[in-house]
Amino acid sequence: MTPNPTLIRELAKMIDHSLLHPTLTDAELRDGCAIALHYGVASVCVKPYAVPLAAELLAGSDVLVGTVIGFPAGNSTTAVKVAETLQACRDGAVEIDMVVNIGKVLGGDYGYVRDEIKAIHETCQAHGAILKVIFENDYLPDDSYIIRLCEICTEVGAEFVKTSTGYGFVKGADGKYSYEGATIPHLQVMLDHVGPNVRVKAAGGVRTLEGLLQVKAMGVSRLGASATAVIMEEAYRRFGDGETSPVPATGGGEVNGY
């Protein structure tokens, strides 16, 4: 196969390298940012306290700094989410991934949901950041909730809608917890119901190059992944010159399957 460096770069620029596991240390954060720089991904998605260090480590590069708001359950008050967003932007984040208030969604209080998304989006706009709205689809019993959230995000002007946090475990009748994350049917519903200026991010469950290529072909714009090195090394083997990337990345193991 003829090498295709343009495709390799396109794939890298779809990835938000996830550094969100509760046990992640600062040393692992540094390793993760090195991986992000090595492959030239779109962004890192880090915990709020880690934004200043990530911004320092990635300064001067085209790898952006993102963080999460109301993570992972979305239960903070709107005022706290707005304050968290403001602090993150001041610390250097330019991409904000917020979790909706899932209980309000399930209760049908869409006025509250819309007002909260709008307040956070306005804060992002005032500080040059974009907003990705996390639905946590595993908690939503049918597509009607996803469709309504897509309509609200389109109305408000959010830049992205996003499937999952990577931590939305659902307790089954057997007492065990399961998790699906980004599924193809849910991604298709989101793609079909957002407006033309709203993009879709898949998060949770896509851990291979094949998975990335599949969602890319659907029209998904971003992928949240901790298995970045695994995905990109396979991309270099398949679309490069048959070898792995030019310089070995630091670390590269998947932290939590996000």
Beta strands, then each sheet from edge to edge (+ up, - down):
strand 1: 15-19
strand 2: 43-46
strand 3: 64-69
strand 4: 95-99
strand 5: 130-134
strand 6: 160-162
strand 7: 170-171
strand 8: 177-178
strand 9: 199-203
strand 10: 222-225
sheet 1: 1+ 2+ 3+ 4+ 5+ 6+ 9+ 10+ 1+
sheet 2: 7+ 8-
end
